[in-house]
Amino acid sequence: MQTITQADAGTPETVGVRSRASRSPGWRSLTYRYGIVGVWVLEIAVFAVLVPDTFLTAANITSLLSSQAALLVLALALVPTLTTGEIDLSIAGTMTVSATIAAQLNAVDGVNLWLSILAGLCAAAVVGLVNALLAVRVGVESIIVTLGMGTLLIGLSVWFSNSLTISGVSPEISAVLNSQLLRVNTAFYLALALGIGMWFVYRHTVFGRAAVFIGKSAEVARLSGLPVTRIKVLSFVATSLLAGLAGVIVIGIAGGLQPTSLQSLLLPAFAAAFLGSAIIDPGTSNPLGTVIAVLFLATGISGLVLLGMDTWIRDVFYGAAVVVAVTVSRLAMVASRKAAAP
């Protein structure tokens, strides 16, 4: 630590040191960290004015929140791999195969519900291990491996279900996930609790801080003695397990599954995860930012639909969110590096 004595306290050099040391992040840092939150508040206000009879009604708000549980878990599933600097494009396929196995075993083959769910989650874990083997051990680019894996899993799901819609999943899980508190289903609260739990892991545990460090610079982390390979493998498995859990939530809420219907959640999940990396801790994928991003995007879609926009607006909105999020995150990283420079 640099010590400034009384003799040199008035020199230009020490004045500059004290100025930099006392300089607070200020409004620019707050803008980078919470700008999306401000836009979200403005978004709510605008739609409240444009569609006052429907937007801020209890029915619309509770419906909006209750419908986001599966997407929220799927977006959170991206956090482990994105945090370590990897990309997993197979999450929608993993979600689908896990849901298909669980639904098929329970509704068609008569297997116990919880054993069926366990089988689906085990399949998701295997997908994560295969992705990790190819991306981390073999060294193939994760974006290529997981893109092919996602397509493969969708095909296997359609084959496993005989291209049929599966219905008749045991109502035990539906009774839990569709029960309501303040008119919002329990599934949403469980997804929210998952996000808070993940925030604690990445903010307050050794594993979480190491994963963030690896995402900043894997080589520096390796030279520092961190088990980079092991943490990346665990991150791939965690991503796949959470994607599988999202599939379980889908069949639990709906009581069945159309295997080809879940692929459409891939872009919204990435939009939320990337946008989340521009909130709270810009430049780093983080769970709380992802939760806020999911609700921000859902609010925008809901408002536009109530205004009478066609269904194509969803793709436009989610696509624009990805572009804006990556740009803002990049600008925030550049700004933080300049601020940290001597």
C-alpha positions in Angstrom: 0.0 0.0 0.0 1.4 3.4 -0.9 2.0 5.7 2.1 1.8 9.5 1.7 3.9 11.4 4.1 3.4 15.0 5.2 6.5 16.1 3.3 5.2 14.9 -0.1 1.5 15.4 0.6 1.3 18.5 -1.6 3.2 17.3 -4.6 1.3 16.9 -7.9 2.0 13.2 -7.9 0.5 12.6 -4.5 -2.4 14.9 -5.2 -3.2 12.7 -8.2 -3.0 9.5 -6.2 -5.3 10.9 -3.6 -7.7 12.1 -6.3 -7.9 8.7 -7.9 -8.2 7.0 -4.5 -11.1 9.1 -3.4 -12.9 9.1 -6.7 -16.2 7.3 -6.4 -17.9 5.3 -9.1 -20.5 8.0 -9.4 -23.5 8.1 -11.7 -21.8 6.5 -14.6 -21.2 3.3 -12.6 -24.8 3.3 -11.4 -26.0 3.8 -15.0 -24.0 0.8 -16.2 -25.1 -1.4 -13.3 -28.7 -0.4 -13.0 -29.6 1.3 -16.3 -31.8 -1.6 -17.4 -33.7 -1.4 -14.2 -34.4 2.2 -14.9 -35.6 1.4 -18.4 -37.8 -1.3 -16.9 -39.5 1.2 -14.7 -39.9 3.5 -17.6 -41.3 0.6 -19.7 -43.9 -0.1 -17.1 -44.9 3.5 -16.9 -45.3 3.8 -20.7 -47.5 0.7 -21.0 -49.5 1.8 -18.0 -50.4 4.9 -19.9 -50.9 3.3 -23.3 -53.1 0.4 -22.0 -54.3 1.5 -18.6 -57.3 -0.8 -18.5 -55.3 -4.1 -18.9 -51.6 -3.7 -18.3 -51.4 -3.0 -14.6 -54.3 -5.2 -13.6 -53.8 -8.0 -11.1 -54.9 -10.5 -13.7 -52.2 -9.5 -16.2 -49.4 -9.2 -13.6 -50.1 -12.5 -12.0 -50.4 -14.2 -15.4 -47.1 -12.6 -16.5 -45.2 -13.8 -13.5 -46.8 -17.3 -13.4 -45.8 -17.9 -17.1 -42.1 -17.2 -16.6 -41.1 -20.1 -14.3 -39.7 -22.4 -17.0 -38.0 -19.6 -19.0 -36.5 -18.2 -15.8 -35.0 -21.6 -14.9 -33.7 -22.1 -18.4 -32.1 -18.7 -18.5 -30.5 -19.3 -15.1 -29.2 -22.6 -16.5 -26.9 -20.6 -18.8 -25.2 -18.8 -16.0 -22.8 -21.6 -14.9 -21.3 -22.0 -18.4 -21.4 -18.3 -19.4 -19.7 -17.4 -16.1 -16.7 -19.6 -17.0 -16.5 -18.2 -20.5 -18.3 -21.1 -22.3 -21.5 -21.2 -24.3 -24.0 -24.0 -24.2 -26.5 -24.0 -27.1 -27.9 -27.4 -26.2 -30.0 -26.2 -23.3 -33.3 -26.3 -25.2 -32.5 -29.8 -26.4 -31.5 -30.9 -22.9 -34.7 -29.4 -21.5 -36.7 -31.3 -24.2 -35.1 -34.7 -23.7 -35.4 -34.5 -19.9 -39.0 -33.5 -20.1 -39.7 -36.2 -22.8 -38.1 -39.0 -20.8 -39.9 -38.0 -17.6 -43.3 -37.6 -19.3 -43.0 -40.7 -21.4 -42.0 -42.9 -18.5 -44.7 -41.6 -16.2 -47.6 -41.0 -18.5 -47.1 -43.8 -21.1 -45.1 -46.5 -19.3 -46.6 -46.1 -15.9 -43.3 -45.5 -14.0 -43.5 -43.7 -10.7 -43.5 -39.9 -11.2 -40.5 -39.2 -9.1 -38.4 -42.0 -10.6 -39.4 -40.7 -14.0 -38.2 -37.2 -13.1 -35.0 -38.6 -11.7 -34.4 -40.5 -15.0 -34.9 -37.2 -16.9 -32.5 -35.3 -14.7 -29.9 -38.1 -15.0 -30.2 -37.9 -18.8 -29.6 -34.2 -18.5 -26.5 -34.7 -16.4 -25.1 -37.2 -18.9 -25.6 -34.5 -21.6 -23.6 -32.1 -19.5 -20.8 -34.6 -19.0 -20.6 -35.3 -22.8 -20.5 -31.6 -23.5 -17.8 -31.1 -21.0 -15.7 -34.0 -22.3 -15.8 -32.7 -25.8 -15.4 -29.0 -25.0 -13.1 -29.1 -22.0 -11.1 -32.3 -22.3 -10.9 -32.7 -26.1 -10.9 -28.9 -26.8 -13.6 -28.6 -29.4 -15.3 -25.1 -29.3 -18.2 -25.3 -26.9 -20.5 -23.4 -29.3 -20.0 -26.0 -32.0 -20.3 -29.0 -29.7 -23.5 -27.8 -28.0 -25.1 -26.6 -31.2 -24.9 -30.1 -32.6 -25.8 -31.7 -29.3 -29.0 -29.6 -29.1 -30.2 -30.6 -32.5 -29.3 -34.3 -31.8 -31.4 -34.2 -28.5 -34.4 -32.7 -30.2 -34.4 -35.5 -32.8 -34.0 -38.1 -30.1 -36.9 -36.6 -28.1 -39.2 -36.8 -31.2 -38.1 -40.4 -31.8 -38.6 -41.4 -28.1 -42.1 -39.9 -28.1 -43.0 -41.4 -31.5 -43.7 -37.8 -32.7 -46.8 -37.7 -30.4 -47.9 -35.2 -27.8 -47.6 -36.8 -24.4 -50.4 -36.2 -21.9 -51.5 -37.6 -18.6 -48.5 -36.9 -16.4 -49.3 -37.6 -12.7 -51.1 -34.7 -11.1 -48.8 -34.8 -8.0 -46.3 -32.5 -9.4 -48.9 -30.2 -11.0 -50.6 -29.8 -7.5 -47.3 -28.5 -6.2 -46.2 -26.2 -9.1 -49.7 -24.8 -9.9 -50.6 -24.1 -6.3 -50.8 -20.3 -5.8 -49.6 -17.7 -3.4 -50.9 -14.2 -4.0 -52.4 -15.6 -7.3 -48.9 -16.5 -8.6 -48.1 -20.1 -9.1 -45.5 -21.8 -6.8 -43.3 -22.6 -9.8 -42.4 -18.9 -10.2 -41.4 -18.6 -6.5 -39.3 -21.7 -6.8 -37.5 -20.3 -9.8 -37.0 -17.0 -8.0 -35.5 -18.9 -5.0 -33.2 -20.7 -7.4 -31.9 -17.4 -8.7 -31.3 -16.1 -5.2 -29.5 -19.3 -4.2 -27.3 -19.1 -7.3 -26.5 -15.5 -6.5 -25.3 -16.6 -3.1 -23.1 -19.3 -4.6 -21.4 -17.0 -7.2 -21.0 -14.1 -4.8 -20.1 -15.8 -1.5 -18.6 -19.2 -2.1 -15.1 -20.3 -3.2 -16.4 -22.2 -6.1 -18.5 -19.3 -7.4 -15.7 -16.8 -7.1 -13.3 -19.2 -8.8 -15.8 -19.7 -11.7 -16.0 -15.9 -12.1 -12.2 -15.6 -12.1 -12.0 -18.3 -14.7 -14.5 -16.5 -16.9 -12.3 -13.3 -16.8 -9.1 -15.2 -17.7 -8.9 -19.0 -17.7 -5.1 -18.9 -18.3 -4.4 -16.6 -15.4 -6.7 -18.7 -13.2 -4.8 -21.8 -14.2 -1.5 -20.2 -13.4 -2.9 -19.2 -10.0 -3.5 -22.8 -9.2 -7.3 -23.0 -9.7 -8.7 -26.3 -11.0 -10.0 -24.8 -14.2 -10.9 -28.1 -15.9 -12.8 -29.4 -13.0 -14.8 -26.2 -12.5 -15.7 -26.0 -16.2 -16.8 -29.6 -16.2 -19.0 -29.0 -13.1 -20.4 -25.8 -14.8 -21.4 -27.8 -17.9 -23.1 -30.4 -15.7 -24.9 -27.7 -13.7 -26.1 -26.0 -16.8 -27.6 -29.3 -18.2 -29.2 -30.2 -14.8 -30.9 -26.8 -14.6 -32.1 -27.1 -18.2 -33.4 -30.6 -17.3 -35.2 -29.0 -14.3 -36.8 -26.5 -16.6 -38.2 -29.4 -18.6 -39.6 -30.9 -15.5 -41.3 -27.7 -14.6 -42.9 -27.6 -18.1 -44.5 -31.0 -17.8 -45.4 -30.3 -14.2 -47.3 -27.2 -15.0 -48.9 -28.4 -18.3 -49.4 -32.0 -17.4 -47.9 -33.1 -20.7 -45.5 -32.2 -23.5 -45.2 -31.6 -27.2 -41.5 -32.4 -27.7 -41.0 -29.9 -30.6 -42.5 -27.0 -28.7 -39.6 -26.1 -26.4 -37.0 -25.2 -29.0 -38.6 -21.7 -29.2 -37.3 -21.0 -25.7 -33.7 -21.0 -26.7 -33.5 -17.4 -28.0 -35.5 -15.9 -25.0 -33.2 -17.7 -22.6 -30.1 -16.4 -24.2 -31.6 -12.9 -24.5 -32.3 -12.9 -20.8 -28.8 -14.3 -19.9 -26.9 -11.8 -22.0 -29.1 -8.9 -20.9 -28.6 -10.1 -17.3 -24.8 -9.8 -17.8 -25.4 -6.0 -18.4 -27.1 -5.6 -15.0 -25.7 -5.3 -11.5 -22.2 -6.6 -12.5 -21.7 -5.6 -16.1 -19.6 -7.9 -18.1 -20.2 -10.9 -15.9 -23.1 -13.3 -16.2 -25.0 -13.2 -12.9 -28.2 -14.8 -11.6 -29.9 -11.7 -10.2 -29.3 -9.8 -13.4 -30.8 -12.7 -15.3 -33.9 -12.7 -13.1 -34.4 -9.0 -13.7 -33.8 -9.5 -17.5 -36.4 -12.2 -17.7 -39.0 -10.0 -16.1 -37.9 -7.0 -18.1 -38.4 -8.9 -21.4 -41.6 -10.5 -20.3 -43.0 -7.0 -19.4 -42.1 -5.7 -22.8 -43.7 -8.6 -24.6 -46.8 -8.4 -22.5 -47.2 -4.7 -23.1 -46.7 -5.0 -26.9 -49.2 -7.8 -27.1 -51.8 -5.8 -25.2 -51.2 -3.0 -27.7 -52.2 -5.4 -30.5 -48.8 -6.2 -32.0 -48.5 -9.4 -34.0 -46.6 -12.5 -32.7 -43.5 -11.6 -34.8 -42.7 -8.9 -32.3 -41.5 -11.5 -29.8 -38.6 -12.5 -32.1 -37.8 -8.9 -32.8 -37.8 -7.9 -29.2 -35.7 -10.9 -28.0 -33.2 -10.5 -30.9 -32.8 -6.7 -30.2 -32.3 -7.5 -26.5 -29.4 -9.8 -27.3 -27.7 -7.1 -29.5 -28.2 -4.4 -27.0 -27.2 -6.5 -24.0 -23.9 -7.6 -25.6 -23.1 -4.0 -26.7 -23.9 -2.6 -23.2 -21.9 -5.3 -21.5 -18.9 -4.7 -23.8 -19.0 -0.9 -23.2 -19.3 -1.5 -19.4 -16.2 -3.7 -19.5 -14.2 -1.2 -21.4 -15.3 1.6 -19.1 -14.4 -0.4 -16.0 -10.9 -1.2 -17.3 -10.3 2.4 -18.1 -11.4 3.4 -14.6 -9.1 0.8 -13.0 -6.1 1.8 -15.1 -3.5 4.0 -13.3 
